[in-house]
Amino acid sequence: MKKDFDKWNERKKALDGAVHQPPLISEGDLWWCSASENIGTETSGKGVNFTRPVVVLKKFGRISFLGIPTTTHAREGSWYAAFKHQGIDEVAMLNQARVFSYKRLDRKMGTLDGEDFKNVKEAYARLFTDDPPLREVAGKSRM
């Protein structure tokens, strides 16, 4: 598939230049978000606004948040966390998490139920903590 970086650049300029009122967001919300046109294995948005659903994992004040893009394509493994939203099977792509500006938010889709959000958060934490702890060898760190 051919990427349209020029079109994304125009969309990005419009998002950045527009006057925005930060929306009220909460951790666990699912939003359509202008995720951009990306390179390589980075997940891109779709359509004219380059949007894709993103779970708000952690708010950073009212201006930004750590978000996890989602897909409806079945995925398995430690990089993914499955959940259901409004009867639709979704998968949080944990390896694609990043910080987003509130200016990228398009419209709220809803909120994950408490158990699903807990599972996504725990899967994200495990992604970075499942390795055995580094141990010191003969008084020296392995790092």
Summary of the structure (lengths in Angstrom):
residues: 143
radius of gyration: 17.2
end to end distance: 41.0
largest distance: 58.5
contacts: 368
relative contact order: 0.19
helix: 24%
strand: 35%
